[in-house]
Amino acid sequence: LDSPKDSSSSSSSSFLNHLCLSHPDSPQGQQERRARQQFVQWCDVLDTCIQSDGSVSTTATMSATTTTLPLVEALQGIQDHCNSRNPDKQSYLFLFQQQESIYTLMSLLGVMSSSTHKKKSDDHDVDDGDFEDDTTCRETILQETLKTLILLLGSIPTLRDSFVAWERWMELFQWSVKTPKLKIATELLRLAHVACLQCEPNKVNWMRTCRRTPGGIGFVLTCLKYSPKELVLGQEHNDTTTNNNASTNTNPTAQIMTMMIQACKLIVVVCRFDDYREPSSVSSSATGQPSLSGAGLPTVSSAHDNVMELSREGTVPVLINLLKNSSKEQEELRSILLQALRVLAIQDDIIQSMVALGLLQVVQEILCTSLDQKEKDDLTTTTTTSSTTDTTTAKEEEKEDTTTTTTIPKQSSSCSNLVASALGLMRNLSGNDDIKTTLCQGGGRGGSATSSSSSSKKASTAAALPQILQAMKLFLNHTKIQQHGCGTLAAMALRRPTNVMEILSQNGHVQILRAMKSHPTNVAIQRQGSLALRNIVSRPLDTTTTTTSSNNNHGKHPPTDDSSPPLNAKEILLESGAEQVLKEIAGAHQGSMDEAYAALRDLGIQGVKLWKVGSDGRLESRVSSYNVEAVMAAAAVTGDGMATTANKVSNFRPVFETSRVLDDL
């Protein structure tokens, strides 16, 4: 039953991948059918453990081994067949959807319910040993259920809308934090993160459940309040309460770290809009309310409301305190903490509270440490490469040198993620005019605006602009660093001519153009780079105002004194080749075309117009349309600014007539 490898056959075969197309009598066919029959039986085993009232039965026989072991085996079998390592994974995922076993898994989350434990404890015929064995079995069932749900929700995005067990999730999470059961709490955080990923209804329902539950968000923050001593020395003071975890968690410190990272990931996904599905594909079953998709309306983001709710619950001080107490070896934790703070830094009051808590100094320290580590790694790489080239030793020594060199990129990779997170946070913090000036030129106060002059001197912040440009230079091939670097420079240059002079004095425009040239197909970098170039030239420079770099000549165009001619940002950018980059690279993408056109306009470039492509393929003057393309290449533009393939004159009126309507009133 071979079919041609074309697009139509591949799309149609995706609906038939659950069928066994091998011959029933062949060894392969028999093996596939037995495996699928076993998979269906495992799903049936899950159903038999759910009672009519929704409770989980582990007392069909008083011997726990005869009831729970088949259930655990079924859960592990489903995990093995739906794992990414299985080449026939899609077939079993389809069978799972067909069996509608997602509701059975949600019912299995009630295996640790208090009512079940009360019923068990009230049975006087059961001794304490049987009760402890049953509790252990229930915890095992819960852990395997969580692993299965995480795997399936991560593999089948459409199942996320069907996950509605948030009340039960909150009960389990409260129990796991109070007990404490660190491993179960970590798995519950991971489940919430996977369920909310690219699913806006689940984000709304999770936050609604936290609001309805007393101290709901507080339990999430509890996972982030472990002291540095507990991270370094372990949990000596909790030994009496974590005996059950000691058998499963060989390294409590590592388990705490993992739990913290998962809590931060959950905060990030809840406070960021990422549900770009078509309205018709968004199910209303998860919300229990009439779906907006029925009216063809897009999904409404809840990110801003979630940020404000988390901020009111005191999330920002907890995150900053944990960031301050983290060590430089905990790069993954630091990176996700910076990402969590970034998604929260969307409102001016929140940003000011972050700065008052000393966030600027912490971020700059992390950035400087990471850049120093990167420079050391590059120096080690250069030294190792040169020694390998010049050496005349035996092959065994050459292999040893090669082994030493290959370990360096892994260190640089973790370092680059941390730098990208730090720049992303600085980019959001630069939304405040005073803070972006402090980051660009230095000075200012790291504390609140009401601090005294003596304390403000102690809390003064050094300029972060040199570190930003150094990061863009060292990590030229890292797309996120270049994007956040260009975005931060664009925010710094907006409405701040003094910041523009500082950026030009340190050759910031050169780094922007270098990033755009190095990533010609990355639309996000082209857009942010174009915005940065436009903000640099949009306002005239006031050269009478001195900047912090007046005594430190960093670049080709330092700030001038009274005897020097005034700076001309347009000439500086044109000499650096900004026109060619904007026309040929940024102007070639629909996502960055408007920004490139605006930058060229502010640069004073003549003969550049914006056009749209009609349904017949002809170029027309741009009206109000989003389906536009820019014809900016020199071969397509004549001297009078008209495209050679267009027959219509632009209807755009750059000058507005003065209205006298108000005079007649």
KAHU-V716042 format. One record per run of one state. SS is the DSSP state (H for helix, E for strand, C for the rest). FROM is the first residue (numbers start at 0). TO is the last residue. Records with the same first field share a line. If there is no record, write none. Layout:
SS: FROM-TO + FROM-TO
This chain:
C: 0-5 + 13-25 + 48-48 + 50-54 + 56-62 + 82-87 + 99-100 + 112-112 + 122-126 + 155-155 + 162-164 + 179-180 + 196-198 + 212-214 + 222-226 + 233-234 + 238-241 + 246-250 + 270-277 + 281-290 + 295-301 + 312-313 + 325-329 + 344-346 + 356-357 + 390-393 + 406-406 + 429-431 + 441-441 + 443-451 + 458-459 + 461-463 + 474-477 + 493-495 + 505-506 + 518-521 + 537-567 + 575-576 + 584-584 + 588-591 + 602-607 + 613-617 + 621-626 + 631-632 + 637-641 + 643-660 + 664-664
H: 6-12 + 26-47 + 63-81 + 88-98 + 101-111 + 113-121 + 127-154 + 156-161 + 165-178 + 181-195 + 199-211 + 215-221 + 227-232 + 235-237 + 242-245 + 251-269 + 278-280 + 291-294 + 302-311 + 314-324 + 330-343 + 347-355 + 358-389 + 394-405 + 407-428 + 432-440 + 452-457 + 464-473 + 478-492 + 496-504 + 507-517 + 522-536 + 568-574 + 577-583 + 585-587 + 592-601 + 633-635 + 661-663
E: 49-49 + 55-55 + 442-442 + 460-460 + 608-612 + 618-620 + 627-630 + 636-636 + 642-642
